[in-house]
Amino acid sequence: MNDVMVRLREAAEYVQAKIGTEPVSIGMILGSGLGDLANELENPIAVPYVEIPHFPVSTVPGHAGRLVAGYLGGKRVLVMQGRFHFYEGYGMDTVVFPVQMMRVMGILDLLVTNAAGCVNTAWLPGDLMLISDHIKLIPENPLRGANIGELGDRFFDMSTAYPENLRAMARKEADRLGIVLREGVYQLFTGPSFETPAEVRFARTCGADAVGMSTVPEVIAARHAGMRVLGISCLTNMAAGILDQPLNHIEVLETGERVKATFSALVKAIASSWPH
Ligand code: HPA
């Protein structure tokens, strides 16, 4: 068996032993400033990343660094409170380890969230955006190297990475709650520097509505492993060069804090209407 597969199984078995065998309906990844949602789970069981064999450890302020299993909107969920980023120095294969571990645990549905810079000038900081598609122009890919055949095939389709039926369900829930939910394309930049104004204009020309430093690797790994993905960006700031002001991480966290009740309400409604 592939070495990575051995490590994934050991990690999955450890987490499974901690959280119990009741099946998890949805895996969730909470982005910068959005991690508080994990504190709203019913009957939570937390497993710190440091305890899990072969798991990386997150280093960013605003990322708690633990898995929390529990119930949200009546569904059993497993939430990553804090994720791993390429800019922290991890290889992309490490960044996607938790998603692949979820798949090994039998989880087939994934909700990914992130904080992102807003490229679309018709929208505002604090808006939430459904991810309809993504752009990755950087050369790294989390699946470079030997294919893990137990997870999926070498070449796989990305044309419906964010399936329409899940997005339609999310739009319906947002409408019902009176929450403005944008929809658009997320473009990955590596960070940790924010983009330049010229890079933001380039992203807009490419068709991007938002820019960020995460999510794309995880979605690629999830699709490889046959998982169904829904992505939501919290547009925490106008991307560089749009407003005449510098960008900083504090603003990202503050906007996350400002919208967290709306974000939580939407994610809870989405969990409860999730079709699988
Ligand atoms: N750029 C990249 N990543 C981000 C941004 C941004 O403007 N805001 C929050 N995450």
Residues whose N, C-alpha, C, O or C-beta is under 5 A from the ligand:
A	BS01	HPA	A115 A116 G117 F194 E195 V211 G212 M213 T236 A239 V252
